[in-house]
């Protein structure tokens, strides 16, 4: 089956081992910027700290962009 995102080597690795090694989706500066936005929101709204694992894209534009890019 052709795939848009995985290389033949990745497909082979998955077939043999049942998992893929981590795939980098952000460079270091993008990851730092995203983390800073999340930490700023947690600072401004302490009750949300630790609760952004469900529908975070609805309150954080940076997460929404991350979920749509690609």
KOLGU-4560 file (N, C-alpha, C; in nm, 3 decimals, padded with zeros to 5 digits):
<recs>
<n_xx: 00.085 n_yy: -00.117 n_zz: 00.000 ca_xx: 00.000 ca_yy: 00.000 ca_zz: 00.000 c_xx: 00.090 c_yy: 00.124 c_zz: 00.000 mol: A seq: 1 type: UNK>
<n_xx: 00.073 n_yy: 00.215 n_zz: -00.094 ca_xx: 00.155 ca_yy: 00.337 ca_zz: -00.096 c_xx: 00.123 c_yy: 00.426 c_zz: 00.023 mol: A seq: 2 type: UNK>
<n_xx: 00.222 n_yy: 00.495 n_zz: 00.068 ca_xx: 00.202 ca_yy: 00.586 ca_zz: 00.181 c_xx: 00.259 c_yy: 00.722 c_zz: 00.147 mol: A seq: 3 type: UNK>
<n_xx: 00.198 n_yy: 00.824 n_zz: 00.200 ca_xx: 00.239 ca_yy: 00.961 ca_zz: 00.173 c_xx: 00.351 c_yy: 01.006 c_zz: 00.266 mol: A seq: 4 type: UNK>
<n_xx: 00.361 n_yy: 00.947 n_zz: 00.383 ca_xx: 00.450 ca_yy: 00.999 ca_zz: 00.485 c_xx: 00.565 c_yy: 00.907 c_zz: 00.525 mol: A seq: 5 type: UNK>
<n_xx: 00.551 n_yy: 00.779 n_zz: 00.508 ca_xx: 00.653 ca_yy: 00.686 ca_zz: 00.557 c_xx: 00.742 c_yy: 00.639 c_zz: 00.442 mol: A seq: 6 type: UNK>
<n_xx: 00.870 n_yy: 00.629 n_zz: 00.471 ca_xx: 00.965 ca_yy: 00.576 ca_zz: 00.373 c_xx: 00.955 c_yy: 00.424 c_zz: 00.371 mol: A seq: 7 type: UNK>
<n_xx: 01.005 n_yy: 00.360 n_zz: 00.266 ca_xx: 01.007 ca_yy: 00.213 ca_zz: 00.264 c_xx: 01.082 c_yy: 00.156 c_zz: 00.385 mol: A seq: 8 type: UNK>
<n_xx: 01.189 n_yy: 00.221 n_zz: 00.428 ca_xx: 01.264 ca_yy: 00.173 ca_zz: 00.544 c_xx: 01.179 c_yy: 00.180 c_zz: 00.671 mol: A seq: 9 type: UNK>
<n_xx: 01.100 n_yy: 00.285 n_zz: 00.686 ca_xx: 01.013 ca_yy: 00.298 ca_zz: 00.804 c_xx: 00.904 c_yy: 00.191 c_zz: 00.801 mol: A seq: 10 type: UNK>
<n_xx: 00.850 n_yy: 00.166 n_zz: 00.685 ca_xx: 00.746 ca_yy: 00.063 ca_zz: 00.673 c_xx: 00.804 c_yy: -00.074 c_zz: 00.708 mol: A seq: 11 type: UNK>
<n_xx: 00.924 n_yy: -00.102 n_zz: 00.659 ca_xx: 00.991 ca_yy: -00.229 ca_zz: 00.691 c_xx: 01.018 c_yy: -00.241 c_zz: 00.840 mol: A seq: 12 type: UNK>
<n_xx: 01.066 n_yy: -00.134 n_zz: 00.901 ca_xx: 01.093 ca_yy: -00.135 ca_zz: 01.045 c_xx: 00.965 c_yy: -00.164 c_zz: 01.123 mol: A seq: 13 type: UNK>
<n_xx: 00.856 n_yy: -00.098 n_zz: 01.084 ca_xx: 00.729 ca_yy: -00.119 ca_zz: 01.152 c_xx: 00.682 c_yy: -00.263 c_zz: 01.134 mol: A seq: 14 type: UNK>
<n_xx: 00.697 n_yy: -00.315 n_zz: 01.014 ca_xx: 00.654 ca_yy: -00.453 ca_zz: 00.987 c_xx: 00.731 c_yy: -00.552 c_zz: 01.074 mol: A seq: 15 type: UNK>
<n_xx: 00.860 n_yy: -00.528 n_zz: 01.093 ca_xx: 00.943 ca_yy: -00.620 ca_zz: 01.171 c_xx: 00.925 c_yy: -00.603 c_zz: 01.322 mol: A seq: 16 type: UNK>
<n_xx: 00.913 n_yy: -00.478 n_zz: 01.369 ca_xx: 00.918 ca_yy: -00.451 ca_zz: 01.513 c_xx: 00.785 c_yy: -00.403 c_zz: 01.573 mol: A seq: 17 type: UNK>
<n_xx: 00.692 n_yy: -00.361 n_zz: 01.490 ca_xx: 00.562 ca_yy: -00.318 ca_zz: 01.539 c_xx: 00.559 c_yy: -00.176 c_zz: 01.593 mol: A seq: 18 type: UNK>
<n_xx: 00.665 n_yy: -00.099 n_zz: 01.570 ca_xx: 00.669 ca_yy: 00.040 ca_zz: 01.614 c_xx: 00.767 c_yy: 00.116 c_zz: 01.526 mol: A seq: 19 type: UNK>
<n_xx: 00.760 n_yy: 00.246 n_zz: 01.532 ca_xx: 00.857 ca_yy: 00.332 ca_zz: 01.465 c_xx: 00.933 c_yy: 00.413 c_zz: 01.568 mol: A seq: 20 type: UNK>
<n_xx: 01.061 n_yy: 00.435 n_zz: 01.544 ca_xx: 01.135 ca_yy: 00.524 ca_zz: 01.634 c_xx: 01.073 c_yy: 00.664 c_zz: 01.629 mol: A seq: 21 type: UNK>
<n_xx: 01.100 n_yy: 00.747 n_zz: 01.727 ca_xx: 01.043 ca_yy: 00.882 ca_zz: 01.728 c_xx: 01.072 c_yy: 00.956 c_zz: 01.597 mol: A seq: 22 type: UNK>
<n_xx: 00.973 n_yy: 01.032 n_zz: 01.554 ca_xx: 00.985 ca_yy: 01.113 ca_zz: 01.433 c_xx: 00.983 c_yy: 01.259 c_zz: 01.475 mol: A seq: 23 type: UNK>
<n_xx: 01.083 n_yy: 01.334 n_zz: 01.437 ca_xx: 01.090 ca_yy: 01.476 ca_zz: 01.473 c_xx: 00.990 c_yy: 01.553 c_zz: 01.387 mol: A seq: 24 type: UNK>
<n_xx: 00.898 n_yy: 01.622 n_zz: 01.453 ca_xx: 00.799 ca_yy: 01.701 ca_zz: 01.379 c_xx: 00.823 c_yy: 01.851 c_zz: 01.395 mol: A seq: 25 type: UNK>
<n_xx: 00.903 n_yy: 01.888 n_zz: 01.494 ca_xx: 00.937 ca_yy: 02.029 ca_zz: 01.517 c_xx: 01.087 c_yy: 02.042 c_zz: 01.533 mol: A seq: 26 type: UNK>
<n_xx: 01.141 n_yy: 02.154 n_zz: 01.487 ca_xx: 01.282 ca_yy: 02.175 ca_zz: 01.517 c_xx: 01.290 c_yy: 02.236 c_zz: 01.658 mol: A seq: 27 type: UNK>
<n_xx: 01.410 n_yy: 02.252 n_zz: 01.707 ca_xx: 01.429 ca_yy: 02.295 ca_zz: 01.846 c_xx: 01.365 c_yy: 02.430 c_zz: 01.876 mol: A seq: 28 type: UNK>
<n_xx: 01.378 n_yy: 02.525 n_zz: 01.786 ca_xx: 01.321 ca_yy: 02.658 ca_zz: 01.810 c_xx: 01.169 c_yy: 02.655 c_zz: 01.810 mol: A seq: 29 type: UNK>
<n_xx: 01.110 n_yy: 02.574 n_zz: 01.723 ca_xx: 00.964 ca_yy: 02.560 ca_zz: 01.721 c_xx: 00.914 c_yy: 02.495 c_zz: 01.850 mol: A seq: 30 type: UNK>
<n_xx: 00.985 n_yy: 02.394 n_zz: 01.897 ca_xx: 00.946 ca_yy: 02.327 ca_zz: 02.021 c_xx: 00.956 c_yy: 02.422 c_zz: 02.140 mol: A seq: 31 type: UNK>
<n_xx: 01.062 n_yy: 02.501 n_zz: 02.144 ca_xx: 01.076 ca_yy: 02.599 ca_zz: 02.253 c_xx: 00.964 c_yy: 02.702 c_zz: 02.251 mol: A seq: 32 type: UNK>
<n_xx: 00.930 n_yy: 02.752 n_zz: 02.132 ca_xx: 00.823 ca_yy: 02.851 ca_zz: 02.119 c_xx: 00.689 c_yy: 02.793 c_zz: 02.163 mol: A seq: 33 type: UNK>
<n_xx: 00.661 n_yy: 02.671 n_zz: 02.122 ca_xx: 00.536 ca_yy: 02.604 ca_zz: 02.161 c_xx: 00.531 c_yy: 02.585 c_zz: 02.312 mol: A seq: 34 type: UNK>
<n_xx: 00.641 n_yy: 02.538 n_zz: 02.369 ca_xx: 00.646 ca_yy: 02.519 ca_zz: 02.515 c_xx: 00.625 c_yy: 02.650 c_zz: 02.589 mol: A seq: 35 type: UNK>
<n_xx: 00.685 n_yy: 02.758 n_zz: 02.539 ca_xx: 00.671 ca_yy: 02.889 ca_zz: 02.602 c_xx: 00.525 c_yy: 02.934 c_zz: 02.602 mol: A seq: 36 type: UNK>
<n_xx: 00.455 n_yy: 02.910 n_zz: 02.491 ca_xx: 00.313 ca_yy: 02.948 ca_zz: 02.484 c_xx: 00.229 c_yy: 02.869 c_zz: 02.583 mol: A seq: 37 type: UNK>
<n_xx: 00.256 n_yy: 02.739 n_zz: 02.592 ca_xx: 00.181 ca_yy: 02.654 ca_zz: 02.686 c_xx: 00.212 c_yy: 02.696 c_zz: 02.830 mol: A seq: 38 type: UNK>
<n_xx: 00.339 n_yy: 02.720 n_zz: 02.860 ca_xx: 00.375 ca_yy: 02.761 ca_zz: 02.996 c_xx: 00.316 c_yy: 02.897 c_zz: 03.032 mol: A seq: 39 type: UNK>
<n_xx: 00.309 n_yy: 02.988 n_zz: 02.934 ca_xx: 00.248 ca_yy: 03.118 ca_zz: 02.960 c_xx: 00.099 c_yy: 03.103 c_zz: 02.992 mol: A seq: 40 type: UNK>
<n_xx: 00.031 n_yy: 03.017 n_zz: 02.919 ca_xx: -00.111 ca_yy: 02.992 ca_zz: 02.947 c_xx: -00.127 c_yy: 02.933 c_zz: 03.087 mol: A seq: 41 type: UNK>
<n_xx: -00.040 n_yy: 02.837 n_zz: 03.123 ca_xx: -00.049 ca_yy: 02.777 ca_zz: 03.256 c_xx: -00.019 c_yy: 02.878 c_zz: 03.366 mol: A seq: 42 type: UNK>
<n_xx: 00.067 n_yy: 02.974 n_zz: 03.338 ca_xx: 00.096 ca_yy: 03.080 ca_zz: 03.436 c_xx: -00.025 c_yy: 03.171 c_zz: 03.451 mol: A seq: 43 type: UNK>
<n_xx: -00.086 n_yy: 03.206 n_zz: 03.339 ca_xx: -00.202 ca_yy: 03.297 ca_zz: 03.341 c_xx: -00.328 c_yy: 03.230 c_zz: 03.396 mol: A seq: 44 type: UNK>
<n_xx: -00.340 n_yy: 03.100 n_zz: 03.376 ca_xx: -00.458 ca_yy: 03.025 ca_zz: 03.419 c_xx: -00.413 c_yy: 02.899 c_zz: 03.494 mol: A seq: 45 type: UNK>
<n_xx: -00.370 n_yy: 02.914 n_zz: 03.619 ca_xx: -00.313 ca_yy: 02.800 ca_zz: 03.693 c_xx: -00.408 c_yy: 02.681 c_zz: 03.708 mol: A seq: 46 type: UNK>
<n_xx: -00.538 n_yy: 02.704 n_zz: 03.705 ca_xx: -00.632 ca_yy: 02.592 ca_zz: 03.718 c_xx: -00.625 c_yy: 02.497 c_zz: 03.598 mol: A seq: 47 type: UNK>
<n_xx: -00.571 n_yy: 02.544 n_zz: 03.486 ca_xx: -00.560 ca_yy: 02.459 ca_zz: 03.367 c_xx: -00.435 c_yy: 02.373 c_zz: 03.367 mol: A seq: 48 type: UNK>
<n_xx: -00.340 n_yy: 02.402 n_zz: 03.456 ca_xx: -00.214 ca_yy: 02.329 ca_zz: 03.456 c_xx: -00.240 c_yy: 02.179 c_zz: 03.471 mol: A seq: 49 type: UNK>
<n_xx: -00.182 n_yy: 02.102 n_zz: 03.381 ca_xx: -00.199 ca_yy: 01.957 ca_zz: 03.384 c_xx: -00.330 c_yy: 01.909 c_zz: 03.325 mol: A seq: 50 type: UNK>
<n_xx: -00.411 n_yy: 01.999 n_zz: 03.271 ca_xx: -00.540 ca_yy: 01.959 ca_zz: 03.216 c_xx: -00.552 c_yy: 01.991 c_zz: 03.067 mol: A seq: 51 type: UNK>
<n_xx: -00.439 n_yy: 02.011 n_zz: 03.002 ca_xx: -00.443 ca_yy: 02.047 ca_zz: 02.861 c_xx: -00.428 c_yy: 01.927 c_zz: 02.769 mol: A seq: 52 type: UNK>
<n_xx: -00.457 n_yy: 01.808 n_zz: 02.820 ca_xx: -00.443 ca_yy: 01.689 ca_zz: 02.737 c_xx: -00.570 c_yy: 01.656 c_zz: 02.659 mol: A seq: 53 type: UNK>
<n_xx: -00.674 n_yy: 01.734 n_zz: 02.675 ca_xx: -00.800 ca_yy: 01.708 ca_zz: 02.606 c_xx: -00.849 c_yy: 01.836 c_zz: 02.541 mol: A seq: 54 type: UNK>
<n_xx: -00.851 n_yy: 01.838 n_zz: 02.411 ca_xx: -00.900 ca_yy: 01.952 ca_zz: 02.331 c_xx: -00.824 c_yy: 02.082 c_zz: 02.358 mol: A seq: 55 type: UNK>
<n_xx: -00.694 n_yy: 02.070 n_zz: 02.381 ca_xx: -00.611 ca_yy: 02.189 ca_zz: 02.402 c_xx: -00.615 c_yy: 02.280 c_zz: 02.281 mol: A seq: 56 type: UNK>
<n_xx: -00.640 n_yy: 02.224 n_zz: 02.164 ca_xx: -00.645 ca_yy: 02.306 ca_zz: 02.043 c_xx: -00.759 c_yy: 02.408 c_zz: 02.044 mol: A seq: 57 type: UNK>
<n_xx: -00.855 n_yy: 02.389 n_zz: 02.131 ca_xx: -00.966 ca_yy: 02.485 ca_zz: 02.137 c_xx: -00.930 c_yy: 02.611 c_zz: 02.214 mol: A seq: 58 type: UNK>
<n_xx: -00.827 n_yy: 02.605 n_zz: 02.298 ca_xx: -00.790 ca_yy: 02.724 ca_zz: 02.376 c_xx: -00.650 c_yy: 02.774 c_zz: 02.346 mol: A seq: 59 type: UNK>
<n_xx: -00.573 n_yy: 02.696 n_zz: 02.274 ca_xx: -00.436 ca_yy: 02.737 ca_zz: 02.239 c_xx: -00.418 c_yy: 02.738 c_zz: 02.087 mol: A seq: 60 type: UNK>
<n_xx: -00.413 n_yy: 02.855 n_zz: 02.027 ca_xx: -00.393 ca_yy: 02.861 ca_zz: 01.881 c_xx: -00.267 c_yy: 02.787 c_zz: 01.834 mol: A seq: 61 type: UNK>
<n_xx: -00.161 n_yy: 02.787 n_zz: 01.916 ca_xx: -00.038 ca_yy: 02.719 ca_zz: 01.875 c_xx: -00.060 c_yy: 02.568 c_zz: 01.863 mol: A seq: 62 type: UNK>
<n_xx: -00.142 n_yy: 02.511 n_zz: 01.949 ca_xx: -00.173 ca_yy: 02.368 ca_zz: 01.942 c_xx: -00.263 c_yy: 02.340 c_zz: 01.823 mol: A seq: 63 type: UNK>
<n_xx: -00.356 n_yy: 02.430 n_zz: 01.798 ca_xx: -00.443 ca_yy: 02.415 ca_zz: 01.682 c_xx: -00.360 c_yy: 02.414 c_zz: 01.554 mol: A seq: 64 type: UNK>
<n_xx: -00.264 n_yy: 02.507 n_zz: 01.541 ca_xx: -00.178 ca_yy: 02.509 ca_zz: 01.423 c_xx: -00.099 c_yy: 02.381 c_zz: 01.411 mol: A seq: 65 type: UNK>
<n_xx: -00.046 n_yy: 02.333 n_zz: 01.522 ca_xx: 00.034 ca_yy: 02.211 ca_zz: 01.522 c_xx: -00.050 c_yy: 02.093 c_zz: 01.475 mol: A seq: 66 type: UNK>
<n_xx: -00.175 n_yy: 02.087 n_zz: 01.517 ca_xx: -00.260 ca_yy: 01.973 ca_zz: 01.480 c_xx: -00.304 c_yy: 01.979 c_zz: 01.334 mol: A seq: 67 type: UNK>
<n_xx: -00.294 n_yy: 02.095 n_zz: 01.271 ca_xx: -00.340 ca_yy: 02.110 ca_zz: 01.132 c_xx: -00.227 c_yy: 02.111 c_zz: 01.031 mol: A seq: 68 type: UNK>
<n_xx: -00.107 n_yy: 02.152 n_zz: 01.070 ca_xx: 00.004 ca_yy: 02.159 ca_zz: 00.975 c_xx: 00.045 c_yy: 02.020 c_zz: 00.932 mol: A seq: 69 type: UNK>
<n_xx: 00.090 n_yy: 02.010 n_zz: 00.811 ca_xx: 00.140 ca_yy: 01.882 ca_zz: 00.767 c_xx: 00.101 c_yy: 01.852 c_zz: 00.633 mol: A seq: 70 type: UNK>
</recs>
